[in-house]
């Protein structure tokens, strides 16, 4: 039963990665104005990474005896870069939750899958943290406006 639940969760992750490929690509096409110079390539890099994740997931699902889904998750679009980033953050958070569920579905015989999933979970967490910074949900707190460097002798 654990293997079936693992494959189901990996298929959910695959559907989200497929959605991410499309959503990030669409955002790269739609971004305009002065933000285009920065975000077009960033969105395309994210789409490529999602494609790599999707390919790995498809191969992993087959290796576990399953059939990979071809249906992407929900795709959101916008012409406002702030809204695009919020949509991408939502998608990454959903993916993190699914990867965590897949990890939880692993039993003692699935330790290699658990180790692989931990890498995926770490990647998703890094994406979330970066998107939180881009959406200003995560900010550094500065105690002093001045930095004083000490002279080293």
ChimeraX attribute file (.defattr): number of C-alpha atoms within 10 A of each C-alpha:
attribute: neighborCount
match mode: 1-to-1
recipient: residues
	/A:1	7
	/A:2	14
	/A:3	17
	/A:4	14
	/A:5	15
	/A:6	24
	/A:7	24
	/A:8	21
	/A:9	22
	/A:10	26
	/A:11	26
	/A:12	24
	/A:13	28
	/A:14	30
	/A:15	21
	/A:16	26
	/A:17	26
	/A:18	24
	/A:19	23
	/A:20	29
	/A:21	24
	/A:22	22
	/A:23	27
	/A:24	27
	/A:25	20
	/A:26	21
	/A:27	27
	/A:28	22
	/A:29	16
	/A:30	17
	/A:31	20
	/A:32	15
	/A:33	8
	/A:34	8
	/A:35	11
	/A:36	17
	/A:37	11
	/A:38	10
	/A:39	18
	/A:40	19
	/A:41	14
	/A:42	15
	/A:43	25
	/A:44	20
	/A:45	16
	/A:46	19
	/A:47	24
	/A:48	15
	/A:49	15
	/A:50	21
	/A:51	19
	/A:52	14
	/A:53	17
	/A:54	24
	/A:55	16
	/A:56	12
	/A:57	22
	/A:58	20
	/A:59	13
	/A:60	18
	/A:61	21
	/A:62	12
	/A:63	11
	/A:64	13
	/A:65	11
	/A:66	18
	/A:67	15
	/A:68	21
	/A:69	17
	/A:70	11
	/A:71	13
	/A:72	18
	/A:73	18
	/A:74	13
	/A:75	17
	/A:76	18
	/A:77	16
	/A:78	15
	/A:79	13
	/A:80	13
	/A:81	20
	/A:82	13
	/A:83	14
	/A:84	23
	/A:85	20
	/A:86	16
	/A:87	19
	/A:88	24
	/A:89	20
	/A:90	15
	/A:91	21
	/A:92	23
	/A:93	15
	/A:94	16
	/A:95	24
	/A:96	22
	/A:97	15
	/A:98	21
	/A:99	26
	/A:100	18
	/A:101	18
	/A:102	24
	/A:103	23
	/A:104	15
	/A:105	19
	/A:106	20
	/A:107	14
	/A:108	7
	/A:109	10
	/A:110	14
	/A:111	12
	/A:112	11
	/A:113	16
	/A:114	20
	/A:115	12
	/A:116	11
	/A:117	19
	/A:118	15
	/A:119	12
	/A:120	18
	/A:121	19
	/A:122	13
	/A:123	13
	/A:124	19
	/A:125	16
	/A:126	13
	/A:127	18
	/A:128	21
	/A:129	15
	/A:130	15
	/A:131	20
	/A:132	16
	/A:133	13
	/A:134	15
	/A:135	17
	/A:136	11
	/A:137	11
	/A:138	13
	/A:139	10
	/A:140	7
	/A:141	6
	/A:142	7
	/A:143	6
	/A:144	6
	/A:145	5
	/A:146	7
	/A:147	6
	/A:148	5
	/A:149	6
	/A:150	6
	/A:151	5
	/A:152	4
	/A:153	3
